[in-house]
Amino acid sequence: MKTDEIKALNNQCIINTYGDRKLAIVRGEGTKLWDAEGREYVDFFAGIAVTNLGHCHPEVTEAVCRQARTLVHVSNLYYIEPQVELAGILCKNSFADKWFFCNGGAEANEAAFKISRRYWVQKGQPKPGIISANQSFHGRTFATITATGQPKYRQGFEPLLPGIVYVEFNDIAELESLITPEVGAVILEPIQGEGGVRVPSDNYLKHVRDLCTRKNVLLIFDEVQTGLGRTGKLFAHQHYGITPDIMTLAKGLGNGVPIGAMGCTNEVSSGFGPGSHACTFGGNPLSSAAAVATMKVLTRPGFIETAAKTGDHFFTRLHKLAKKHAQIVEVRGKGLMVGIEMKDPVAPIIGRMLDAGVICGPAGPNVLRFLPPLIVAVAEVDRVVDILDAILGEAS
């Protein structure tokens, strides 16, 4: 089908939660995508930080095909070999001692909220309160939109989950003032993604960790977007030399095959027991096999380090661009998680980039966001920066 045909069938049969879109993408390879008319694009959004290894990575593709020929699904009433292998890889490469698998980021955060609440109940000291940050994003379920500190995501869905309050990101004094005896957990993105690619001050997360330890509160890091090599480390919190009690992953974990995960310490894992939580498709053979292959590539010596160097080059070019164009307010991020705050809304720039064959996206109305696959080449970065330079030059 051509784009017009795909769009017509979409409008006829699919609930309109995504609005009007310009492209119908039908094929991908590496950093490239092709639409239904055969036009080529360079992908600097990676399905919103999902295809971290690029599209149709050969090792992930082979793992999925091999698993599909063997066993696609069996319930968690039985042991699942690829799931156990995946958990072992994640344990080896993170602070977490135990893992729970699900379908995506919202479910991973739901699991984090549930285990934190039940953990304190199991200890005989219920503390249902959760503190989240303004401008955060944690998912689209009732609990996770409640925890999302952006009112636009909550409008029309009230009443929401009680017991969740918001703190200004980067304000340790306000956080301390909000930790009452009823608060059992704090959830933060180490770098806020949807809220504008907002990076914490150097010592903020360390102060948060120290505060949570001192106040006997569980610290949850939502690494759904920041994790799995995106920021130049396997997990973004590693930049700050600390560990949480609970961490959530999804997006890049299966390189496009849906899978989410919630990891925690042995102590926190006691909050869940048989029958306390479950997920039909969570960590099934197919998604786990894809994630195993993805993790093997990500943890290969030098892989993330190379991506981090490319990210450094990207930021060097963008900082030079910021000195040239007055429209740029600030360039921020880490690794290959890039946000460029503009004086004006970025939708027209995103449209012009698309016309030039570059796929990128927003992080709020005034922030242009780039999330290229971690395999992106320096030459591709240079090409995209040159295109942005030309577009900003035309607008000035």
C-alpha positions as CSV (number, residue, x, y, z in Angstrom):
1,M,0.0,0.0,0.0
2,K,1.0,3.6,-0.6
3,T,0.9,6.2,2.2
4,D,-2.6,7.6,1.2
5,E,-4.0,4.1,1.3
6,I,-2.5,3.3,4.7
7,K,-3.7,6.6,6.1
8,A,-7.2,6.0,4.8
9,L,-7.5,2.6,6.4
10,N,-5.9,3.9,9.6
11,N,-8.5,6.7,9.8
12,Q,-11.3,4.2,9.2
13,C,-10.3,1.5,11.7
14,I,-7.9,2.9,14.4
15,I,-8.8,5.2,17.3
16,N,-7.3,8.6,16.7
17,T,-4.9,8.9,19.6
18,Y,-1.8,9.9,17.6
19,G,-3.3,12.6,15.3
20,D,-2.4,13.2,11.7
21,R,1.0,11.9,10.6
22,K,3.0,12.6,7.5
23,L,4.8,9.3,6.9
24,A,4.0,5.6,6.6
25,I,7.3,3.8,7.4
26,V,7.6,0.4,5.9
27,R,11.3,-0.7,6.1
28,G,14.4,0.0,8.2
29,E,18.0,-1.0,8.2
30,G,20.7,0.4,10.6
31,T,20.1,4.1,10.9
32,K,17.9,4.3,7.8
33,L,14.2,4.2,7.3
34,W,12.1,4.1,4.1
35,D,8.5,5.2,3.6
36,A,5.8,3.6,1.5
37,E,6.9,5.6,-1.6
38,G,10.5,4.4,-1.2
39,R,12.0,7.7,0.1
40,E,15.0,7.3,2.5
41,Y,15.4,9.0,5.8
42,V,18.1,9.0,8.5
43,D,16.5,8.1,11.8
44,F,17.6,10.4,14.7
45,F,14.7,9.4,16.9
46,A,15.1,5.6,17.1
47,G,11.4,5.0,17.7
48,I,11.8,7.3,20.8
49,A,15.0,5.7,22.1
50,V,13.9,2.1,21.3
51,T,16.1,0.9,18.4
52,N,19.3,1.6,20.1
53,L,21.2,-0.9,17.9
54,G,19.6,0.4,14.8
55,H,16.8,-1.1,12.7
56,C,16.9,-4.9,12.0
57,H,20.2,-5.4,13.8
58,P,21.4,-8.8,12.4
59,E,22.1,-10.4,15.7
60,V,18.7,-9.4,17.2
61,T,17.0,-10.5,13.9
62,E,18.7,-13.8,14.0
63,A,17.8,-14.4,17.7
64,V,14.1,-13.5,17.0
65,C,13.9,-15.8,14.0
66,R,15.6,-18.6,15.8
67,Q,13.3,-18.3,18.8
68,A,10.2,-18.0,16.6
69,R,11.0,-21.3,15.0
70,T,11.4,-22.9,18.5
71,L,8.9,-21.4,20.9
72,V,7.1,-18.1,20.7
73,H,5.1,-18.1,24.0
74,V,4.6,-20.1,27.1
75,S,3.2,-18.7,30.3
76,N,5.1,-17.8,33.4
77,L,3.6,-20.9,35.0
78,Y,6.7,-22.5,33.6
79,Y,10.4,-21.6,33.7
80,I,11.5,-19.8,30.5
81,E,15.1,-20.3,29.5
82,P,15.7,-17.0,27.6
83,Q,14.0,-15.1,30.4
84,V,16.4,-16.6,33.0
85,E,19.4,-15.9,30.7
86,L,18.2,-12.3,30.3
87,A,17.9,-11.8,34.1
88,G,21.4,-13.2,34.6
89,I,22.8,-10.7,32.1
90,L,21.0,-7.8,33.8
91,C,22.1,-8.9,37.2
92,K,25.7,-9.1,36.1
93,N,25.7,-5.7,34.6
94,S,23.6,-3.7,37.2
95,F,23.1,-3.2,40.9
96,A,19.9,-5.3,40.8
97,D,19.7,-8.7,42.4
98,K,16.2,-9.7,41.1
99,W,14.1,-8.9,38.1
100,F,10.4,-8.8,37.0
101,F,9.5,-8.7,33.3
102,C,6.6,-7.1,31.6
103,N,5.6,-5.5,28.3
104,G,6.8,-1.9,28.5
105,G,7.8,1.1,30.5
106,A,4.5,1.9,32.1
107,E,4.1,-1.7,33.3
108,A,7.6,-1.6,34.7
109,N,6.8,1.5,36.7
110,E,3.5,0.0,37.9
111,A,5.5,-2.9,39.1
112,A,7.9,-0.5,40.9
113,F,5.1,1.3,42.6
114,K,3.4,-1.9,43.6
115,I,6.5,-3.6,45.0
116,S,7.5,-0.4,46.9
117,R,4.1,-0.2,48.6
118,R,3.8,-3.9,49.4
119,Y,7.4,-4.0,50.7
120,W,6.5,-1.5,53.5
121,V,3.2,-3.4,54.2
122,Q,5.2,-6.6,54.5
123,K,7.5,-4.9,57.0
124,G,4.5,-3.8,59.1
125,Q,4.9,-0.1,58.4
126,P,2.7,0.9,55.5
127,K,4.0,4.0,53.6
128,P,1.9,4.4,50.5
129,G,3.1,7.9,49.6
130,I,5.2,8.4,46.4
131,I,7.1,11.5,45.4
132,S,7.6,12.3,41.7
133,A,9.1,15.3,39.9
134,N,7.4,18.1,38.0
135,Q,8.0,17.7,34.2
136,S,8.5,14.0,34.6
137,F,7.0,11.2,32.4
138,H,6.4,7.7,33.7
139,G,3.7,6.2,31.4
140,R,0.1,6.2,30.5
141,T,-1.7,3.9,33.0
142,F,-3.6,5.5,35.9
143,A,-0.8,5.1,38.3
144,T,1.9,6.3,35.9
145,I,0.0,9.3,34.6
146,T,-0.6,10.2,38.2
147,A,3.1,10.0,38.8
148,T,3.8,12.0,35.6
149,G,4.4,15.6,36.6
150,Q,2.8,17.2,33.5
151,P,-0.9,18.1,33.9
152,K,-1.5,17.7,30.1
153,Y,-1.2,13.9,30.4
154,R,-3.7,13.8,33.3
155,Q,-6.5,15.9,31.9
156,G,-9.8,14.2,31.6
157,F,-8.7,11.1,33.5
158,E,-9.4,12.2,37.1
159,P,-9.8,11.0,39.8
160,L,-6.3,9.6,39.8
161,L,-4.3,7.5,42.2
162,P,-4.1,9.1,45.6
163,G,-0.9,9.5,47.6
164,I,1.4,10.9,44.9
165,V,2.9,14.4,45.2
166,Y,5.4,16.4,43.0
167,V,8.6,18.1,43.7
168,E,10.7,20.5,41.6
169,F,13.4,18.5,39.8
170,N,16.9,19.5,41.1
171,D,15.5,21.0,44.4
172,I,16.8,18.8,47.2
173,A,15.5,21.1,49.9
174,E,11.9,20.9,48.6
175,L,12.2,17.1,48.3
176,E,13.3,16.8,52.0
177,S,10.4,18.9,53.1
178,L,7.9,16.6,51.3
179,I,9.2,13.4,52.8
180,T,6.7,12.6,55.6
181,P,6.3,9.3,57.5
182,E,3.7,8.3,54.9
183,V,6.2,8.5,52.0
184,G,7.7,5.1,51.0
185,A,9.3,5.9,47.6
186,V,10.7,8.6,45.4
187,I,10.7,8.1,41.6
188,L,12.9,10.1,39.3
189,E,14.3,10.0,35.8
190,P,18.1,10.5,36.1
191,I,17.7,12.8,33.1
192,Q,14.2,13.9,32.3
193,G,13.2,13.0,28.8
194,E,9.7,14.0,27.7
195,G,10.0,17.0,30.1
196,G,12.7,18.6,28.0
197,V,15.9,16.6,28.3
198,R,16.7,18.2,31.6
199,V,20.0,17.1,33.2
200,P,20.4,17.3,37.0
201,S,23.1,19.3,38.7
202,D,26.3,17.3,39.4
203,N,25.4,16.4,43.1
204,Y,21.6,16.4,43.0
205,L,21.1,12.6,42.5
206,K,23.8,11.8,45.1
207,H,21.9,14.1,47.6
208,V,18.7,12.3,46.7
209,R,20.3,9.0,47.3
210,D,21.7,10.1,50.7
211,L,18.3,11.6,51.7
212,C,16.3,8.5,50.8
213,T,18.8,6.4,52.8
214,R,18.6,8.7,55.8
215,K,14.8,8.9,55.7
216,N,14.3,5.2,55.0
217,V,12.6,5.8,51.7
218,L,13.0,3.6,48.5
219,L,14.6,5.3,45.5
220,I,13.3,4.4,42.1
221,F,15.1,5.4,38.9
222,D,13.0,5.3,35.8
223,E,15.6,4.4,33.2
224,V,13.1,3.6,30.5
225,Q,14.5,6.2,28.2
226,T,17.9,6.9,29.7
227,G,19.0,3.3,30.2
228,L,20.8,0.8,27.9
229,G,23.6,3.0,26.6
230,R,21.6,6.0,25.7
231,T,23.5,8.5,27.8
232,G,27.1,7.1,27.3
233,K,26.8,4.6,30.2
234,L,24.8,1.4,30.3
235,F,22.5,3.2,32.9
236,A,22.4,6.9,33.4
237,H,22.7,6.8,37.2
238,Q,26.2,5.4,36.7
239,H,27.3,8.9,35.7
240,Y,26.7,9.9,39.3
241,G,28.3,7.0,41.2
242,I,25.1,5.9,43.0
243,T,22.5,3.1,42.8
244,P,18.8,3.1,43.4
245,D,16.8,0.5,45.2
246,I,14.6,-0.1,42.2
247,M,15.2,0.5,38.5
248,T,12.8,0.3,35.5
249,L,13.7,-0.5,31.9
250,A,11.9,-0.9,28.6
251,K,12.3,0.9,25.2
252,G,15.8,-0.2,24.1
253,L,15.8,-3.5,26.0
254,G,14.4,-5.5,23.1
255,N,15.6,-3.2,20.3
256,G,12.0,-2.9,19.1
257,V,10.5,-6.1,20.4
258,P,8.2,-5.1,23.3
259,I,9.6,-5.9,26.7
260,G,9.9,-4.1,30.0
261,A,11.7,-4.9,33.3
262,M,11.8,-3.9,36.9
263,G,14.9,-4.7,38.9
264,C,15.6,-4.3,42.6
265,T,17.8,-5.3,45.5
266,N,17.3,-8.6,47.3
267,E,15.8,-6.7,50.2
268,V,13.2,-4.9,48.1
269,S,12.3,-8.1,46.2
270,S,10.8,-9.5,49.4
271,G,7.9,-7.2,48.7
272,F,6.6,-9.6,46.0
273,G,5.7,-13.2,46.6
274,P,3.9,-15.9,44.6
275,G,0.6,-14.5,43.3
276,S,1.3,-10.9,44.3
277,H,2.0,-9.7,40.7
278,A,2.1,-11.2,37.2
279,C,2.2,-10.4,33.5
280,T,0.9,-12.9,30.8
281,F,3.4,-11.9,28.2
282,G,6.1,-10.6,30.5
283,G,9.5,-12.0,29.5
284,N,8.1,-14.6,27.2
285,P,10.5,-16.6,25.0
286,L,10.4,-14.3,22.0
287,S,10.8,-11.0,23.7
288,S,13.4,-12.4,26.1
289,A,15.5,-13.8,23.2
290,A,15.5,-10.4,21.5
291,A,16.6,-8.7,24.8
292,V,19.3,-11.3,25.4
293,A,20.8,-10.6,21.9
294,T,20.4,-6.8,22.5
295,M,22.2,-7.0,25.8
296,K,25.0,-9.0,24.4
297,V,25.7,-6.3,21.8
298,L,25.3,-3.4,24.3
299,T,27.7,-5.0,26.8
300,R,30.3,-5.9,24.2
301,P,33.6,-4.1,25.1
302,G,33.9,-0.7,23.5
303,F,30.3,-0.5,22.1
304,I,28.9,2.0,24.5
305,E,32.2,3.9,24.7
306,T,32.2,4.4,21.0
307,A,28.6,5.7,21.1
308,A,29.6,8.1,23.9
309,K,32.5,9.5,21.8
310,T,30.0,10.0,18.9
311,G,27.8,11.8,21.4
312,D,30.6,14.0,22.5
313,H,31.2,15.0,18.8
314,F,27.5,15.7,18.4
315,F,27.5,18.0,21.4
316,T,30.7,19.8,20.3
317,R,29.0,20.6,16.9
318,L,25.8,21.7,18.5
319,H,27.5,24.0,21.0
320,K,29.2,25.7,18.1
321,L,25.8,25.9,16.4
322,A,24.3,27.6,19.5
323,K,26.9,30.4,19.3
324,K,26.0,30.9,15.7
325,H,22.2,31.0,15.9
326,A,20.3,33.2,18.4
327,Q,17.2,30.9,18.2
328,I,19.0,28.3,20.3
329,V,18.6,28.9,24.1
330,E,20.5,25.9,25.4
331,V,21.9,22.5,24.3
332,R,21.7,19.8,26.9
333,G,21.8,16.1,27.5
334,K,24.3,13.3,27.7
335,G,25.7,10.7,25.3
336,L,23.2,10.4,22.4
337,M,20.3,11.9,24.3
338,V,20.2,15.4,23.0
339,G,17.8,18.3,23.7
340,I,18.0,21.7,22.0
341,E,15.8,24.4,23.7
342,M,14.7,27.0,21.2
343,K,13.1,30.4,21.7
344,D,10.1,29.4,19.6
345,P,8.1,26.2,19.1
346,V,10.1,23.5,17.3
347,A,7.3,21.9,15.3
348,P,8.2,23.9,12.1
349,I,11.9,22.8,12.5
350,I,10.9,19.2,12.9
351,G,8.8,19.5,9.7
352,R,11.7,21.0,7.8
353,M,14.1,18.4,9.0
354,L,11.7,15.7,7.8
355,D,11.5,17.4,4.4
356,A,15.3,17.2,4.3
357,G,15.2,13.4,5.1
358,V,15.9,13.6,8.9
359,I,13.6,12.1,11.5
360,C,13.7,13.8,14.9
361,G,11.1,14.9,17.5
362,P,10.1,17.2,20.3
363,A,10.5,17.1,24.1
364,G,7.9,19.7,24.9
365,P,6.9,22.6,22.6
366,N,10.2,24.4,22.5
367,V,12.8,21.5,22.7
368,L,14.1,19.7,19.7
369,R,15.1,16.2,20.6
370,F,17.6,13.8,18.9
371,L,17.8,10.2,19.9
372,P,19.8,8.5,17.1
373,P,20.7,4.7,17.3
374,L,23.9,4.1,19.2
375,I,25.5,2.8,16.0
376,V,25.2,6.2,14.3
377,A,28.3,7.4,12.4
378,V,30.1,10.7,13.0
379,A,29.5,11.5,9.3
380,E,25.7,11.1,9.8
381,V,25.9,13.4,12.9
382,D,27.7,16.0,10.8
383,R,25.1,15.7,8.0
384,V,22.2,16.3,10.4
385,V,23.9,19.2,12.1
386,D,24.6,20.8,8.8
387,I,21.0,20.4,7.8
388,L,19.8,22.0,11.1
389,D,22.3,24.8,10.6
390,A,20.9,25.5,7.1
391,I,17.3,25.4,8.4
392,L,18.1,27.8,11.3
393,G,20.0,30.1,8.9
394,E,16.9,30.3,6.6
395,A,14.7,31.2,9.6
396,S,16.9,34.0,10.9
